[in-house]
Amino acid sequence: MLLSPLNWIIHISSSLEWGVALVMMYYYGRLVGRRDIRRFALFMLPHWTGSWFVLAYHISGDAIMLLLELSEAINLVGSFALLYATLKILKGDEKREAKPRTALMGALTGGAALAAGGGAPGYSFLMGKSWFDAVLQVSSVVYLTFLVLLLRVRKQDPEAFSALTVAGFWFVLVFISVTVVCMYVAIHALGYKSLSHNDFLHGLAESLLSASNLMIAIGVHKQTKLAEERLRA
């Protein structure tokens, strides 16, 4: 395996943070009686699943490219899912306290279908070829559209997401940008085979994704605490 113990900790914590944010988001949706927020939380599942495929890819010593391709395919489903969930929040005409079973099945079925045919979003940017490049490009456009709509949600419906959570989703762009720079430096300037072969640059880039996920989770936590205080008042 190419990663050092510290780098493994960063990668695993990044995946766990997204999972924690997902669970906290779902709890918050239940607390405030918002089906649309619960759906959003459930539609974070594909990206979380994709992150574990990336971990499996690193366990293989970056040898099984199919695992990386599956992660990006699943992340494409995740980007569409988050975009759809955000549009439903903007629509704002759903009844509250409805059971989220349909949303759950949609998220699970979408991720499973891509896995059969083939995480944190944008992880392996610039690593694909042919159809894989197309998947990355479409996923990037969809995720950027989701980010723009997320700003509209924050302005129109502040109860849905805290400013820190929205900032966390946007911070993924910083992660992607730094990853691209680190990849260029590792491969073209330092002569490494891939970014994974330079532990420092790889860890630096991945730590930004961990920071992004942590911002999302802390933002949801703050929003939950405010909701609990309102309910006690």
C-alpha positions in Angstrom: 0.0 0.0 0.0 1.2 3.5 -0.9 -0.2 5.5 1.9 1.5 6.2 5.2 -0.4 5.6 8.5 -1.1 9.3 8.9 -2.4 9.5 5.3 -4.7 6.6 6.0 -6.1 8.3 9.1 -6.8 11.4 7.0 -8.6 9.4 4.3 -10.7 7.3 6.8 -11.6 10.3 8.9 -12.7 12.2 5.7 -15.1 9.3 4.9 -16.4 9.0 8.4 -17.0 12.8 8.6 -19.2 12.7 5.6 -21.1 9.7 7.1 -21.5 11.6 10.4 -22.8 14.7 8.6 -25.3 12.5 6.7 -26.7 11.0 9.9 -26.8 14.4 11.6 -28.6 15.9 8.6 -31.2 13.2 8.7 -31.7 13.7 12.5 -32.1 17.5 12.0 -34.7 16.9 9.3 -36.7 14.7 11.7 -36.3 17.3 14.5 -37.7 20.1 12.4 -40.2 17.9 10.6 -38.8 18.4 7.1 -39.1 15.6 4.7 -37.0 17.5 2.1 -34.1 17.8 4.4 -34.3 14.1 5.3 -34.3 13.3 1.6 -31.2 15.5 1.1 -29.4 13.5 3.9 -30.3 10.2 2.3 -29.1 11.4 -1.1 -25.7 12.0 0.5 -25.3 8.2 0.6 -23.9 7.7 -3.0 -21.0 10.1 -2.3 -20.3 8.3 1.0 -20.3 5.0 -0.8 -18.0 6.3 -3.5 -15.4 7.3 -0.8 -15.1 3.7 0.4 -14.4 2.6 -3.2 -11.5 5.1 -3.2 -10.2 3.6 0.0 -10.5 0.1 -1.5 -8.5 1.5 -4.5 -5.7 2.6 -2.2 -5.8 -0.7 -0.3 -5.1 -2.4 -3.7 -2.0 -0.2 -4.0 -3.7 1.9 -6.7 -3.6 -1.2 -8.9 -7.3 -1.9 -9.4 -8.5 1.0 -11.6 -12.0 -0.3 -11.7 -12.5 0.6 -8.1 -11.6 4.2 -8.9 -13.9 4.2 -11.9 -16.7 2.9 -9.8 -16.2 5.6 -7.2 -16.5 8.3 -9.9 -19.6 6.7 -11.4 -21.3 6.5 -8.0 -20.2 10.1 -7.3 -22.0 11.1 -10.6 -25.2 9.6 -9.2 -24.5 11.4 -5.9 -24.1 14.8 -7.7 -27.4 14.3 -9.5 -29.1 13.1 -6.3 -27.9 16.2 -4.3 -29.0 18.5 -7.2 -32.5 16.9 -7.2 -32.8 17.1 -3.4 -31.8 20.7 -3.5 -34.4 21.5 -6.2 -37.0 19.9 -4.0 -36.1 22.1 -1.1 -36.3 25.2 -3.3 -39.7 24.1 -4.5 -40.8 24.2 -0.9 -44.3 22.8 -1.3 -43.9 19.3 0.2 -45.9 18.2 3.2 -44.0 17.8 6.3 -43.6 14.6 8.4 -44.0 12.3 5.4 -42.2 9.0 5.5 -38.8 9.1 3.6 -38.8 5.5 2.5 -39.1 6.5 -1.2 -36.1 8.8 -0.9 -34.1 6.1 0.8 -34.8 3.5 -1.9 -34.0 6.0 -4.6 -30.6 6.8 -3.2 -29.7 3.1 -2.6 -31.0 1.9 -6.0 -29.2 4.7 -7.9 -25.9 3.9 -6.2 -26.3 0.1 -6.6 -27.2 0.4 -10.3 -24.0 2.3 -11.1 -21.9 0.0 -9.1 -23.3 -3.0 -10.9 -22.7 -1.4 -14.3 -19.2 -0.1 -13.7 -17.3 9.6 -2.6 -16.2 12.5 -1.4 -17.0 14.3 -4.7 -14.3 15.1 -7.2 -11.6 13.0 -5.5 -9.9 11.5 -8.5 -10.2 14.5 -10.8 -7.9 14.2 -13.9 -7.3 10.5 -13.5 -9.6 9.1 -16.1 -9.6 8.4 -19.9 -12.3 8.3 -22.6 -15.8 7.7 -21.1 -14.3 8.2 -17.6 -13.3 11.8 -18.6 -16.9 12.4 -19.7 -18.2 11.1 -16.3 -15.9 13.5 -14.5 -16.9 16.4 -16.6 -20.6 15.8 -16.3 -20.3 15.2 -12.6 -18.4 18.5 -12.2 -21.0 20.5 -14.0 -23.8 18.9 -12.0 -22.0 19.5 -8.7 -21.4 23.1 -9.6 -25.1 23.6 -10.4 -25.9 22.0 -7.1 -23.6 24.5 -5.3 -25.2 27.5 -7.0 -28.7 26.3 -6.1 -27.4 25.7 -2.5 -26.7 29.4 -2.2 -30.3 30.1 -3.3 -31.6 27.7 -0.7 -29.6 29.4 2.0 -31.0 32.8 1.0 -34.6 31.6 0.5 -34.8 29.0 3.3 -32.2 29.6 6.1 -33.7 26.9 8.2 -32.5 24.2 5.8 -28.8 24.7 6.0 -26.4 26.8 8.1 -24.0 29.1 6.4 -21.1 26.9 7.6 -22.7 23.8 5.9 -23.1 25.6 2.6 -19.5 26.9 2.9 -18.4 23.3 3.5 -20.0 22.1 0.3 -18.3 24.9 -1.6 -14.9 24.2 0.0 -14.8 21.0 -2.1 -13.8 23.3 -5.0 -10.7 24.3 -3.0 -9.9 20.7 -2.4 -10.3 19.9 -6.1 -8.1 22.9 -7.1 -5.4 22.0 -4.7 -5.5 18.4 -5.7 -5.0 19.4 -9.4 -2.0 21.5 -8.5 -0.5 18.9 -6.2 -1.0 16.2 -8.9 0.8 18.4 -11.5 3.7 19.1 -9.1 4.0 15.4 -8.1 4.0 14.0 -11.6 5.5 16.7 -13.8 7.8 18.6 -11.4 8.9 15.9 -9.1 8.7 12.9 -11.4 6.4 10.6 -9.3 4.2 8.1 -11.0 1.0 9.5 -9.4 0.0 11.8 -6.6 -0.4 8.8 -4.3 3.4 8.2 -4.6 4.1 11.5 -2.9 2.8 11.1 0.6 3.1 14.8 1.7 1.3 16.3 -1.3 -1.4 13.5 -1.3 -2.0 14.1 2.4 -2.1 17.8 2.0 -4.8 17.6 -0.7 -6.9 15.0 1.1 -6.8 17.0 4.4 -8.7 19.7 2.6 -11.6 17.3 1.8 -11.5 16.3 5.4 -11.8 20.0 6.4 -14.7 20.4 4.0 -16.6 17.4 5.4 -15.9 18.6 8.9 -17.4 22.1 8.1 -20.5 20.4 6.8 -20.9 18.3 9.9 -20.3 21.2 12.3 -22.7 23.4 10.4 -25.4 20.8 10.8 -24.6 20.4 14.5 -25.0 24.1 15.0 -28.3 24.1 13.1 -29.6 21.2 15.2 -28.7 22.9 18.5 -30.6 26.1 17.4 -33.6 23.9 16.5 -33.5 22.1 19.9 -33.3 25.5 21.7 -36.4 26.7 19.8 -38.3 23.6 20.7 -37.4 23.9 24.4 -38.5 27.6 24.4 
